[in-house]
């Protein structure tokens, strides 16, 4: 199985890369700054927006762990739209490192409020939500969108355990909605190896 990781030097992307390598998967890192990679893997040095269908159709799975710079959160939408476009009609599966703003917060199907531009979380939450809605509407695309819990912990421990939910935000026995990026990475690679959520949105939490 041939896997590509976009954003392989980022917080989540680097952990997903490590997890994939620990399971002896063939991984290519798609990055703009290869000098930031901490491991030796095949590299495609290219900006996400310059990727073509030919670049990505070679892979069985493309993992999108791209994170825009602060102040450019609208790139959540345009980047995922670009990837969806070049992957349409191919056999390559797109797995997206998603956000929590697309999750329902109760059984009444209410969601995190992304309508207040003054909210601190608004730029990321709103743009990730809109990006997901466009992804869900895409045709001829093999996709999976994996939302982390509300608190996505960059330096949290790798416990080796996680729980799966559907599109509802969940809390653990301590009343916390959280997951470490290291445990999230396990969930992503588990889904790569054994696809269980084709063209679905699901979430993971500790």
MDAnalysis code that builds the backbone (N, CA, C; Angstrom):
import MDAnalysis as mda
import numpy as np

u = mda.Universe.empty(618, n_residues=206, atom_resindex=np.repeat(np.arange(206), 3), trajectory=True)
u.add_TopologyAttr("name", ["N", "CA", "C"] * 206)
u.add_TopologyAttr("resid", np.arange(1, 207))
u.add_TopologyAttr("resname", ["UNK", "UNK", "UNK", "UNK", "UNK", "UNK", "UNK", "UNK", "UNK", "UNK", "UNK", "UNK", "UNK", "UNK", "UNK", "UNK", "UNK", "UNK", "UNK", "UNK", "UNK", "UNK", "UNK", "UNK", "UNK", "UNK", "UNK", "UNK", "UNK", "UNK", "UNK", "UNK", "UNK", "UNK", "UNK", "UNK", "UNK", "UNK", "UNK", "UNK", "UNK", "UNK", "UNK", "UNK", "UNK", "UNK", "UNK", "UNK", "UNK", "UNK", "UNK", "UNK", "UNK", "UNK", "UNK", "UNK", "UNK", "UNK", "UNK", "UNK", "UNK", "UNK", "UNK", "UNK", "UNK", "UNK", "UNK", "UNK", "UNK", "UNK", "UNK", "UNK", "UNK", "UNK", "UNK", "UNK", "UNK", "UNK", "UNK", "UNK", "UNK", "UNK", "UNK", "UNK", "UNK", "UNK", "UNK", "UNK", "UNK", "UNK", "UNK", "UNK", "UNK", "UNK", "UNK", "UNK", "UNK", "UNK", "UNK", "UNK", "UNK", "UNK", "UNK", "UNK", "UNK", "UNK", "UNK", "UNK", "UNK", "UNK", "UNK", "UNK", "UNK", "UNK", "UNK", "UNK", "UNK", "UNK", "UNK", "UNK", "UNK", "UNK", "UNK", "UNK", "UNK", "UNK", "UNK", "UNK", "UNK", "UNK", "UNK", "UNK", "UNK", "UNK", "UNK", "UNK", "UNK", "UNK", "UNK", "UNK", "UNK", "UNK", "UNK", "UNK", "UNK", "UNK", "UNK", "UNK", "UNK", "UNK", "UNK", "UNK", "UNK", "UNK", "UNK", "UNK", "UNK", "UNK", "UNK", "UNK", "UNK", "UNK", "UNK", "UNK", "UNK", "UNK", "UNK", "UNK", "UNK", "UNK", "UNK", "UNK", "UNK", "UNK", "UNK", "UNK", "UNK", "UNK", "UNK", "UNK", "UNK", "UNK", "UNK", "UNK", "UNK", "UNK", "UNK", "UNK", "UNK", "UNK", "UNK", "UNK", "UNK", "UNK", "UNK", "UNK", "UNK", "UNK", "UNK", "UNK", "UNK", "UNK", "UNK", "UNK", "UNK", "UNK"])
u.atoms.positions = np.array([
    [0.839, -1.190, 0.000],
    [0.000, 0.000, 0.000],
    [0.881, 1.250, 0.000],
    [0.582, 2.152, -0.907],
    [1.374, 3.375, -1.054],
    [0.587, 4.554, -0.474],
    [1.216, 5.257, 0.464],
    [0.546, 6.335, 1.191],
    [1.317, 7.634, 1.016],
    [0.583, 8.727, 0.851],
    [1.186, 10.050, 0.846],
    [0.589, 10.852, 1.992],
    [1.434, 11.631, 2.659],
    [0.965, 12.490, 3.745],
    [1.289, 13.934, 3.393],
    [0.248, 14.748, 3.255],
    [0.414, 16.177, 3.019],
    [0.493, 16.866, 4.376],
    [1.515, 17.679, 4.575],
    [1.694, 18.312, 5.879],
    [2.402, 17.397, 6.861],
    [3.332, 16.590, 6.351],
    [3.987, 15.570, 7.175],
    [4.955, 16.141, 8.197],
    [5.217, 17.444, 8.156],
    [6.100, 18.051, 9.156],
    [5.313, 18.779, 10.246],
    [3.998, 18.805, 10.143],
    [3.175, 19.488, 11.132],
    [2.974, 18.660, 12.392],
    [2.243, 19.216, 13.341],
    [2.027, 18.522, 14.620],
    [1.352, 17.169, 14.420],
    [0.201, 17.174, 13.770],
    [-0.517, 15.919, 13.540],
    [0.154, 15.105, 12.444],
    [0.547, 15.767, 11.362],
    [1.123, 15.047, 10.233],
    [2.384, 14.284, 10.574],
    [3.246, 14.858, 11.407],
    [4.491, 14.168, 11.765],
    [4.216, 12.923, 12.601],
    [3.201, 12.985, 13.443],
    [2.845, 11.826, 14.261],
    [2.182, 10.742, 13.423],
    [1.386, 11.153, 12.454],
    [0.792, 10.182, 11.528],
    [1.890, 9.508, 10.702],
    [2.884, 10.293, 10.283],
    [4.023, 9.729, 9.556],
    [4.757, 8.707, 10.418],
    [5.036, 9.039, 11.660],
    [5.726, 8.116, 12.565],
    [4.926, 6.831, 12.751],
    [3.623, 6.978, 12.908],
    [2.761, 5.806, 13.128],
    [2.765, 4.902, 11.897],
    [2.695, 5.514, 10.720],
    [2.712, 4.730, 9.483],
    [4.027, 3.976, 9.324],
    [5.130, 4.638, 9.628],
    [6.434, 3.990, 9.515],
    [6.593, 2.866, 10.527],
    [6.024, 3.035, 11.707],
    [6.123, 1.997, 12.731],
    [5.405, 0.720, 12.312],
    [4.530, 0.835, 11.315],
    [3.806, -0.346, 10.820],
    [4.305, -0.773, 9.447],
    [5.479, -0.273, 9.095],
    [6.158, -0.684, 7.864],
    [5.356, -0.371, 6.602],
    [4.625, 0.746, 6.617],
    [3.907, 1.171, 5.431],
    [4.818, 2.005, 4.538],
    [4.578, 1.952, 3.244],
    [5.357, 2.734, 2.279],
    [4.786, 4.145, 2.230],
    [5.545, 5.101, 2.756],
    [5.027, 6.460, 2.924],
    [5.890, 7.466, 2.166],
    [5.222, 8.384, 1.482],
    [5.877, 9.535, 0.858],
    [5.375, 10.797, 1.551],
    [6.291, 11.669, 1.903],
    [5.927, 12.938, 2.524],
    [5.817, 14.015, 1.443],
    [4.660, 14.654, 1.368],
    [4.473, 15.774, 0.448],
    [4.621, 17.050, 1.266],
    [5.709, 17.745, 1.063],
    [6.044, 18.894, 1.914],
    [6.658, 20.018, 1.080],
    [6.651, 21.211, 1.642],
    [7.337, 22.345, 1.025],
    [8.727, 22.544, 1.610],
    [8.908, 22.083, 2.852],
    [10.190, 22.282, 3.537],
    [10.715, 20.926, 4.028],
    [11.341, 20.163, 3.158],
    [11.816, 18.820, 3.535],
    [12.850, 18.843, 4.647],
    [13.511, 19.968, 4.832],
    [14.523, 20.047, 5.891],
    [13.915, 19.907, 7.281],
    [12.605, 20.061, 7.375],
    [11.939, 19.943, 8.667],
    [11.597, 18.495, 9.027],
    [11.725, 17.594, 8.072],
    [11.436, 16.192, 8.353],
    [12.480, 15.612, 9.303],
    [12.018, 14.829, 10.261],
    [12.913, 14.235, 11.245],
    [13.251, 12.783, 10.928],
    [12.619, 12.255, 9.878],
    [12.886, 10.868, 9.472],
    [13.167, 10.849, 7.976],
    [13.816, 9.782, 7.522],
    [14.130, 9.647, 6.105],
    [13.046, 8.838, 5.404],
    [12.349, 9.496, 4.506],
    [11.304, 8.861, 3.701],
    [11.360, 9.463, 2.303],
    [10.758, 8.795, 1.323],
    [10.637, 9.429, 0.006],
    [9.881, 10.751, 0.130],
    [10.297, 11.744, -0.639],
    [9.742, 13.089, -0.506],
    [9.281, 13.609, -1.865],
    [8.135, 14.265, -1.857],
    [7.691, 15.059, -2.994],
    [7.631, 16.498, -2.512],
    [8.569, 17.313, -2.996],
    [8.624, 18.710, -2.577],
    [7.722, 19.523, -3.497],
    [6.543, 19.871, -2.984],
    [5.580, 20.580, -3.813],
    [4.540, 21.243, -2.933],
    [4.114, 22.417, -3.341],
    [3.021, 23.094, -2.656],
    [1.717, 22.348, -2.924],
    [0.889, 22.249, -1.932],
    [-0.376, 21.533, -2.069],
    [-1.162, 22.012, -3.283],
    [-1.209, 23.315, -3.494],
    [-2.021, 23.869, -4.570],
    [-1.416, 23.639, -5.949],
    [-0.190, 23.130, -5.996],
    [0.438, 22.811, -7.268],
    [0.372, 21.318, -7.588],
    [-0.185, 20.538, -6.683],
    [-0.322, 19.105, -6.927],
    [-1.286, 18.856, -8.078],
    [-0.983, 17.861, -8.881],
    [-1.816, 17.504, -10.015],
    [-2.399, 16.105, -9.814],
    [-3.327, 15.768, -10.660],
    [-3.899, 14.429, -10.620],
    [-2.832, 13.365, -10.806],
    [-1.868, 13.649, -11.676],
    [-0.781, 12.699, -11.923],
    [0.060, 12.495, -10.674],
    [0.251, 13.553, -9.891],
    [1.051, 13.449, -8.665],
    [0.418, 12.496, -7.664],
    [-0.896, 12.554, -7.524],
    [-1.560, 11.844, -6.427],
    [-2.181, 10.513, -6.825],
    [-2.453, 10.318, -8.115],
    [-3.125, 9.088, -8.542],
    [-2.245, 7.856, -8.335],
    [-0.960, 8.054, -8.143],
    [-0.013, 6.957, -7.909],
    [-0.258, 6.282, -6.564],
    [-0.837, 7.023, -5.622],
    [-0.974, 6.533, -4.250],
    [-2.319, 5.840, -4.026],
    [-2.304, 4.871, -3.099],
    [-3.555, 4.239, -2.683],
    [-4.339, 5.148, -1.738],
    [-3.607, 5.872, -0.889],
    [-4.226, 6.763, 0.096],
    [-3.434, 8.062, 0.168],
    [-4.149, 9.172, 0.177],
    [-3.555, 10.477, 0.463],
    [-4.151, 10.984, 1.767],
    [-3.291, 11.282, 2.736],
    [-3.737, 11.804, 4.024],
    [-3.496, 13.307, 4.037],
    [-4.560, 14.063, 4.223],
    [-4.469, 15.519, 4.225],
    [-4.350, 16.019, 5.655],
    [-3.120, 16.359, 6.057],
    [-2.878, 16.921, 7.386],
    [-2.431, 18.377, 7.274],
    [-2.825, 19.022, 6.183],
    [-2.441, 20.417, 5.951],
    [-3.092, 21.337, 6.984],
    [-2.292, 22.271, 7.502],
    [-2.804, 23.288, 8.416],
    [-2.364, 24.656, 7.925],
    [-3.312, 25.534, 7.608],
    [-2.944, 26.857, 7.094],
    [-2.269, 27.712, 8.162],
    [-1.488, 28.697, 7.731],
    [-0.920, 29.649, 8.688],
    [-2.027, 30.453, 9.365],
    [-1.759, 30.931, 10.547],
    [-2.714, 31.797, 11.235],
    [-3.021, 33.008, 10.364],
    [-4.294, 33.342, 10.293],
    [-4.726, 34.461, 9.473],
    [-5.100, 34.074, 8.062],
    [-4.849, 32.820, 7.686],
    [-5.207, 32.337, 6.350],
    [-6.096, 31.100, 6.442],
    [-7.005, 31.105, 7.416],
    [-7.831, 29.936, 7.685],
    [-8.744, 29.567, 6.520],
    [-8.992, 30.518, 5.610],
    [-9.825, 30.211, 4.448],
    [-9.182, 29.139, 3.566],
    [-7.871, 28.915, 3.751],
    [-7.188, 27.869, 2.990],
    [-7.669, 26.473, 3.365],
    [-8.327, 26.344, 4.508],
    [-8.960, 25.060, 4.809],
    [-9.934, 24.691, 3.693],
    [-10.680, 25.670, 3.235],
    [-11.662, 25.420, 2.186],
    [-11.005, 25.208, 0.832],
    [-10.149, 26.129, 0.436],
    [-9.588, 26.056, -0.909],
    [-8.642, 24.871, -1.088],
    [-7.921, 24.507, -0.032],
    [-6.992, 23.376, -0.149],
    [-7.742, 22.066, -0.304],
    [-8.781, 21.877, 0.499],
    [-9.532, 20.626, 0.415],
    [-10.307, 20.552, -0.899],
    [-10.773, 21.700, -1.377],
    [-11.440, 21.729, -2.679],
    [-10.477, 21.314, -3.775],
    [-9.240, 21.790, -3.713],
    [-8.252, 21.427, -4.726],
    [-7.948, 19.931, -4.691],
    [-7.746, 19.394, -3.495],
    [-7.469, 17.962, -3.390],
    [-8.642, 17.128, -3.886],
    [-9.843, 17.539, -3.546],
    [-11.037, 16.814, -3.996],
    [-11.112, 16.809, -5.519],
    [-10.791, 17.941, -6.122],
    [-10.879, 18.062, -7.577],
    [-9.885, 17.144, -8.276],
    [-8.637, 17.126, -7.804],
    [-7.635, 16.322, -8.510],
    [-7.767, 14.831, -8.206],
    [-8.491, 14.494, -7.142],
    [-8.677, 13.078, -6.811],
    [-9.991, 12.506, -7.343],
    [-10.854, 13.356, -7.819],
    [-12.122, 12.871, -8.365],
    [-11.868, 11.955, -9.555],
    [-12.569, 10.830, -9.563],
    [-12.442, 9.888, -10.663],
    [-11.251, 8.970, -10.579],
    [-10.481, 9.054, -9.489],
    [-9.344, 8.153, -9.293],
    [-9.714, 7.091, -8.252],
    [-8.852, 6.100, -8.126],
    [-9.055, 5.068, -7.095],
    [-8.391, 5.452, -5.777],
    [-7.708, 6.580, -5.748],
    [-7.004, 7.017, -4.549],
    [-7.991, 7.507, -3.503],
    [-7.784, 7.072, -2.287],
    [-8.659, 7.466, -1.187],
    [-8.075, 8.664, -0.458],
    [-8.925, 9.622, -0.147],
    [-8.528, 10.819, 0.586],
    [-8.994, 10.706, 2.031],
    [-8.045, 10.770, 2.968],
    [-8.379, 10.772, 4.388],
    [-7.994, 12.131, 4.955],
    [-8.964, 12.817, 5.555],
    [-8.768, 14.190, 5.989],
    [-8.661, 14.273, 7.507],
    [-7.599, 14.941, 7.966],
    [-7.485, 15.290, 9.388],
    [-8.437, 16.452, 9.613],
    [-9.591, 16.143, 10.196],
    [-10.656, 17.127, 10.294],
    [-10.655, 17.911, 11.586],
    [-11.775, 18.567, 11.828],
    [-11.938, 19.356, 13.034],
    [-13.197, 18.964, 13.775],
    [-13.385, 19.544, 14.951],
    [-14.550, 19.211, 15.776],
    [-15.783, 20.047, 15.430],
    [-15.605, 21.096, 14.615],
    [-16.738, 21.984, 14.332],
    [-17.812, 21.325, 13.480],
    [-17.508, 20.185, 12.888],
    [-18.492, 19.473, 12.076],
    [-19.249, 18.422, 12.877],
    [-18.999, 18.348, 14.185],
    [-19.655, 17.349, 15.033],
    [-20.897, 17.925, 15.709],
    [-21.901, 17.072, 15.872],
    [-23.077, 17.446, 16.650],
    [-22.729, 17.404, 18.131],
    [-23.241, 18.362, 18.888],
    [-22.911, 18.412, 20.315],
    [-24.004, 17.829, 21.194],
    [-25.146, 17.465, 20.610],
    [-26.208, 16.815, 21.388],
    [-27.121, 16.038, 20.451],
    [-28.098, 15.357, 21.033],
    [-28.994, 14.507, 20.246],
    [-29.992, 15.318, 19.426],
    [-30.066, 16.616, 19.671],
    [-30.926, 17.482, 18.868],
    [-30.214, 17.961, 17.606],
    [-29.027, 17.409, 17.385],
    [-28.212, 17.723, 16.207],
    [-27.815, 19.196, 16.151],
    [-27.625, 19.773, 17.336],
    [-27.053, 21.113, 17.389],
    [-25.532, 20.985, 17.251],
    [-24.932, 22.021, 16.687],
    [-23.496, 21.988, 16.438],
    [-22.820, 23.140, 17.161],
    [-21.498, 23.088, 17.208],
    [-20.745, 24.217, 17.731],
    [-21.108, 25.458, 16.919],
    [-21.365, 26.555, 17.587],
    [-21.767, 27.777, 16.909],
    [-20.591, 28.361, 16.117],
    [-20.746, 28.376, 14.799],
    [-19.691, 28.941, 13.952],
    [-20.202, 30.210, 13.254],
    [-21.156, 30.875, 13.890],
    [-21.770, 32.045, 13.267],
    [-21.250, 33.379, 13.798],
    [-20.442, 33.337, 14.857],
    [-19.975, 34.579, 15.478],
    [-18.533, 34.877, 15.060],
    [-18.332, 35.798, 14.130],
    [-16.969, 36.100, 13.662],
    [-16.052, 36.632, 14.752],
    [-16.614, 37.074, 15.879],
    [-15.794, 37.617, 16.958],
    [-15.230, 36.518, 17.871],
    [-15.759, 35.308, 17.751],
    [-15.288, 34.213, 18.596],
    [-13.847, 33.850, 18.227],
    [-13.047, 33.526, 19.235],
    [-11.631, 33.218, 19.006],
    [-11.469, 32.038, 18.049],
    [-12.330, 31.056, 18.182],
    [-12.208, 29.839, 17.382],
    [-12.855, 29.968, 16.002],
    [-13.535, 31.073, 15.746],
    [-14.348, 31.199, 14.534],
    [-13.582, 30.932, 13.237],
    [-12.430, 31.576, 12.972],
    [-11.794, 31.392, 11.660],
    [-11.527, 29.926, 11.309],
    [-10.981, 29.190, 12.262],
    [-10.690, 27.784, 11.999],
    [-11.963, 26.956, 11.954],
    [-12.824, 27.118, 12.950],
    [-14.037, 26.301, 13.030],
    [-14.936, 26.517, 11.816],
    [-15.145, 27.766, 11.451],
    [-16.037, 28.066, 10.325],
    [-15.485, 27.501, 9.024],
    [-14.210, 27.756, 8.761],
    [-13.638, 27.318, 7.486],
    [-13.499, 25.806, 7.396],
    [-13.212, 25.145, 8.509],
    [-13.154, 23.679, 8.486],
    [-14.540, 23.089, 8.289],
    [-15.538, 23.714, 8.876],
    [-16.913, 23.239, 8.687],
    [-17.337, 23.374, 7.224],
    [-17.080, 24.520, 6.639],
    [-17.450, 24.730, 5.242],
    [-16.687, 23.786, 4.322],
    [-15.420, 23.545, 4.629],
    [-14.632, 22.614, 3.831],
    [-15.219, 21.212, 3.883],
    [-15.653, 20.806, 5.074],
    [-16.262, 19.478, 5.210],
    [-17.560, 19.378, 4.417],
    [-18.385, 20.413, 4.459],
    [-19.649, 20.390, 3.732],
    [-19.403, 20.239, 2.232],
    [-18.386, 20.916, 1.708],
    [-18.050, 20.775, 0.292],
    [-17.537, 19.369, -0.011],
    [-16.737, 18.821, 0.894],
    [-16.215, 17.468, 0.708],
    [-17.353, 16.462, 0.651],
    [-18.297, 16.603, 1.555],
    [-19.419, 15.657, 1.622],
    [-20.254, 15.672, 0.354],
    [-20.274, 16.804, -0.332],
    [-21.073, 16.936, -1.549],
    [-20.319, 16.514, -2.806],
    [-19.026, 16.228, -2.664],
    [-18.215, 15.897, -3.835],
    [-18.666, 14.585, -4.471],
    [-18.553, 14.516, -5.769],
    [-18.930, 13.322, -6.517],
    [-17.684, 12.587, -7.002],
    [-17.816, 11.279, -7.160],
    [-16.730, 10.435, -7.686],
    [-15.436, 10.624, -6.899],
    [-15.577, 10.631, -5.589],
    [-14.424, 10.826, -4.711],
    [-14.503, 9.830, -3.559],
    [-13.400, 9.132, -3.295],
    [-13.319, 8.218, -2.161],
    [-12.717, 8.969, -0.978],
    [-13.507, 9.246, 0.032],
    [-13.029, 10.094, 1.127],
    [-13.426, 9.531, 2.485],
    [-12.694, 9.961, 3.511],
    [-13.022, 9.728, 4.917],
    [-12.574, 10.954, 5.688],
    [-13.443, 11.466, 6.546],
    [-13.150, 12.670, 7.327],
    [-13.140, 12.270, 8.797],
    [-11.990, 12.447, 9.454],
    [-11.839, 12.000, 10.840],
    [-11.707, 13.215, 11.757],
    [-12.726, 13.423, 12.577],
    [-12.705, 14.541, 13.522],
    [-12.090, 14.107, 14.844],
    [-11.207, 14.913, 15.395],
    [-10.731, 14.657, 16.755],
    [-11.738, 15.177, 17.767],
    [-11.496, 14.889, 19.021],
    [-12.310, 15.467, 20.088],
    [-12.081, 16.974, 20.135],
    [-12.853, 17.658, 20.988],
    [-12.761, 19.121, 21.057],
    [-11.357, 19.586, 21.420],
    [-10.718, 18.896, 22.344],
    [-9.358, 19.237, 22.753],
    [-8.395, 18.277, 22.066],
    [-7.713, 18.801, 21.047],
    [-6.791, 18.004, 20.231],
    [-5.389, 18.301, 20.746],
    [-4.841, 17.413, 21.599],
    [-3.658, 17.709, 22.403],
    [-2.374, 17.411, 21.625],
    [-1.581, 18.440, 21.276],
    [-0.370, 18.219, 20.471],
    [0.667, 17.332, 21.142],
    [0.910, 17.547, 22.430],
    [1.990, 16.840, 23.120],
    [1.485, 15.791, 24.104],
    [0.268, 15.341, 23.870],
    [-0.293, 14.338, 24.766],
    [0.359, 12.977, 24.591],
    [0.179, 12.130, 25.573],
    [0.809, 10.806, 25.556],
    [0.182, 9.891, 24.508],
    [0.976, 8.973, 24.001],
    [0.476, 7.909, 23.138],
    [0.072, 6.749, 24.042],
    [-1.204, 6.642, 24.333],
    [-1.681, 5.581, 25.219],
    [-1.918, 4.280, 24.469],
    [-2.122, 4.395, 23.163],
    [-2.428, 3.213, 22.365],
    [-3.901, 2.874, 22.347],
    [-4.713, 3.745, 22.946],
    [-6.149, 3.471, 23.022],
    [-6.940, 4.691, 22.560],
    [-8.051, 4.437, 21.924],
    [-8.975, 5.501, 21.549],
    [-10.363, 4.895, 21.358],
    [-11.361, 5.739, 21.353],
    [-12.730, 5.306, 21.136],
    [-13.272, 5.972, 19.880],
    [-14.162, 5.279, 19.204],
    [-14.750, 5.761, 17.962],
    [-16.197, 6.166, 18.203],
    [-16.571, 7.296, 17.627],
    [-17.963, 7.735, 17.619],
    [-18.348, 8.052, 16.178],
    [-19.607, 8.388, 15.986],
    [-20.039, 8.791, 14.657],
    [-19.768, 10.283, 14.499],
    [-20.773, 11.063, 14.126],
    [-20.576, 12.502, 13.956],
    [-21.075, 13.297, 15.160],
    [-21.009, 12.679, 16.339],
    [-21.388, 13.350, 17.581],
    [-20.161, 13.540, 18.471],
    [-20.035, 14.721, 19.040],
    [-18.950, 15.014, 19.968],
    [-19.136, 14.186, 21.239],
    [-18.089, 13.503, 21.656],
    [-18.180, 12.630, 22.825],
    [-17.217, 13.074, 23.912],
    [-17.547, 12.692, 25.142],
    [-16.680, 12.971, 26.289],
    [-16.315, 11.657, 26.970],
    [-15.157, 11.639, 27.638],
    [-14.754, 10.430, 28.344],
    [-15.395, 10.365, 29.730],
    [-14.989, 9.389, 30.508],
    [-15.602, 9.202, 31.828],
    [-15.343, 10.367, 32.777],
    [-14.344, 11.164, 32.456],
    [-14.031, 12.333, 33.284],
    [-14.741, 13.589, 32.797],
    [-15.586, 13.427, 31.790],
    [-16.326, 14.562, 31.264],
    [-15.528, 15.433, 30.321],
    [-14.401, 14.918, 29.823],
    [-13.543, 15.696, 28.925],
    [-13.656, 15.169, 27.500],
    [-13.706, 16.079, 26.572],
    [-13.673, 15.721, 25.158],
    [-12.270, 16.018, 24.654],
    [-11.441, 14.984, 24.600],
    [-10.059, 15.209, 24.210],
    [-9.435, 13.944, 23.641],
    [-8.370, 14.144, 22.889],
    [-7.548, 13.038, 22.407],
    [-6.173, 13.602, 22.075],
    [-5.150, 12.846, 22.352],
    [-3.805, 13.279, 21.976],
    [-3.621, 13.077, 20.472],
    [-2.770, 13.888, 19.882],
    [-2.486, 13.723, 18.459],
    [-1.828, 12.378, 18.181],
    [-1.095, 11.862, 19.153],
    [-0.443, 10.562, 18.978],
    [-1.469, 9.431, 18.896],
    [-2.498, 9.483, 19.751],
    [-3.545, 8.458, 19.687],
    [-4.429, 8.649, 18.457],
    [-4.639, 9.910, 18.082],
    [-5.386, 10.195, 16.854],
    [-4.659, 9.589, 15.654],
    [-3.337, 9.689, 15.651],
    [-2.550, 9.128, 14.553],
    [-2.757, 7.620, 14.435],
    [-2.901, 6.952, 15.565],
    [-3.175, 5.507, 15.538],
    [-4.489, 5.243, 14.823],
    [-5.506, 6.043, 15.146],
    [-6.823, 5.869, 14.531],
    [-6.765, 6.079, 13.022],
    [-5.984, 7.074, 12.597],
    [-5.866, 7.343, 11.161],
    [-5.242, 6.155, 10.437],
    [-4.144, 5.641, 10.971],
    [-3.469, 4.529, 10.294],
    [-4.286, 3.246, 10.399],
    [-5.005, 3.052, 11.487],
    [-5.927, 1.909, 11.560],
    [-6.935, 1.968, 10.413],
    [-7.433, 3.170, 10.140],
    [-8.410, 3.341, 9.061],
    [-7.768, 3.146, 7.694],
    [-6.513, 3.514, 7.557],
    [-5.795, 3.279, 6.308],
    [-5.679, 1.788, 6.037],
    [-5.264, 1.053, 7.062],
    [-5.007, -0.381, 6.895],
    [-6.295, -1.176, 6.739],
    [-7.295, -0.823, 7.511],
    [-8.570, -1.542, 7.449],
    [-9.711, -0.528, 7.283],
    [-10.042, -0.192, 6.042],
    [-11.066, 0.829, 5.795],
    [-12.443, 0.395, 6.321],
    [-12.972, 1.192, 7.215],
    [-14.295, 0.909, 7.778],
    [-15.269, 2.067, 7.599],
    [-14.762, 3.185, 7.098],
    [-15.610, 4.375, 7.011],
    [-15.456, 5.034, 5.640],
    [-15.719, 4.281, 4.590],
    [-15.624, 4.816, 3.247],
    [-16.742, 5.824, 3.011],
    [-16.355, 7.006, 2.539],
    [-17.306, 8.100, 2.302],
    [-18.135, 8.396, 3.544],
    [-17.448, 8.423, 4.685],
    [-18.111, 8.696, 5.963],
    [-17.288, 9.673, 6.800],
    [-17.993, 10.257, 7.732],
    [-17.410, 11.146, 8.724],
    [-17.502, 10.437, 10.080],
    [-16.393, 10.320, 10.798],
    [-16.457, 9.763, 12.137],
    [-15.486, 10.513, 13.025],
    [-15.570, 10.262, 14.314],
    [-14.739, 10.987, 15.269],
    [-14.081, 10.018, 16.233],
    [-12.994, 10.480, 16.832],
    [-12.271, 9.661, 17.813],
    [-11.972, 10.496, 19.056],
    [-11.960, 9.827, 20.192],
    [-11.702, 10.508, 21.464],
    [-11.085, 9.534, 22.444],
    [-10.478, 10.037, 23.491],
    [-9.842, 9.189, 24.504],
    [-10.860, 8.758, 25.542],
])
